[in-house]
Amino acid sequence: MKIKILPAAMDDLSDIDYEEEEIRQTWIEEVEARMKAVKEGRAKLLDYEALYEHYAKN
């Protein structure tokens, strides 16, 4: 079975691609900002494995 995509639907799909790229870029910027904050000592990383082990024992 072939599916025919109408031009209007293609415009909608390109909007989705743009939005996904915009969201992806926002996430990348957030991660870079967090990494910089850790490096500068303004934030700490959580060690989830250590936290799990600590609370699993208690």
N, C-alpha and C positions, 0 to 999 in steps of 0.2 A: 504494500500500500504506500503510495506517495502522498506526502503532505505538502500542500502548496502554501508558502508563506507570502502573505500579502505585503505590499510595500509599507503600509501603515504599521503592521506588526513588526516589521524589521526596524522601524524607527524606535518602537518601544524597546526592542531588544538592545539596541545600541545605547539607549538611556540606562538600561540595567548595567551594561558593561561599564559605562562611565561612573555610575554610582558605586559599583563594586570597586573600581580603581580608586575612587575618592576615599572610600572606607578603608581600603588596604593601606593607602598612603597615610591616613590618619593614625592607624595602628602602628605603622612603622615609626612615625614621628613620636608617638607616645612611648614606645619601647626605647628609642634612642634617648629621649628625655629622662626616662627612668634609669637607664644605664649611666648616663652622665651624672645624675644625682647620687647614685651609689659610688661612682668613682670619686666624686668630690666630697663624699662623707655626709651628704645631706639626707641620705636614705640608706636603709639596710635591706638586704635580700632575706627572705624567709627561707629557712631550710625545712621544707615540708617533711622530708624523711625523718629528720631529727625530732620534729614536733610530733609526728605520728608515733615514733618509738617512745617518746617521753609519755605521751598520753595513753598509749596502749598498755604501758606498764602500770599505770595508776588506775 
